[in-house]
Amino acid sequence: AQSVTQPDIHITVSEGASLELRCNYSYGATPYLFWYVQSPGQGLQLLLKYFSGDTLVQGIKGFEAEFKRSQSSFNLRKPSVHWSDAAEYFCAVGARGSNYKLTFGKGTLLTVNP
Amino acid sequence: EAQVTQNPRYLITVTGKKLTVTCSQNMNHEYMSWYRQDPGLGLRQIYYSMNVEVTDKGDVPEGYKVSRKEKRNFPLILESPSPNQTSLYFCASSFTGTSGLQTQYFGPGTRLLVL
């Protein structure tokens, strides 16, 4: 069975600082990987996804993530955080083949200080 | 506009009173799913459907029912709600891209309080 671990429950950064949110997954083969963002009171918005190929994936809002098979990780990064990035971020893993299950991590809450 | 809609957005009810949360998508997606989100637990899948009349249990199906009579609709039914079903519920739909990947699009959520 697949699983996702987001080790950081809450991260606080200053506006303009760089950001890295950690995500580790467990899956027997190469997974599909996603990052979603949830702003307060809102639904989930897809930031980026990894299918295959280039391990550095670019997403919306200036985010990127890197798939590292050897570390079973898919960390999300942004070089300069804006106050509007304050939200909760979820990493998710999807199984390939006929299994349509998407498993989410428990989320990392990002606070941005002015 | 391509979207997933849910109704109602907010609902307060009492234990045992049957309720239905509707979900509709206008993207002609085959796959639809229901999740619940609870603090500290992230999103957990309740049920999913791969097409009309095809549904299956997710991780936390107890106390819920679903049906898929039309491709665009996937209602979530709580026959006898209990307080432990107080949660934020999300419906999602997805297509299967050329790689077979599921890219899920989420509705705005339904916040349910069961007294």
Interface residues (C-beta under 8 A of the other chain):
Chain A: I9 Y32 Y36 Q42 G43 L44 Q45 L46 K49 F51 S52 F90 G94 R96 G97 Y100 K101 L102 T103 F104 G105 K106 G107
Chain B: Y31 S33 Y35 G40 L41 G42 L43 R44 Q45 Y48 M50 G58 F90 S94 G97 S99 G100 L101 Q102 T103 Q104 Y105 F106 G107 P108 G109
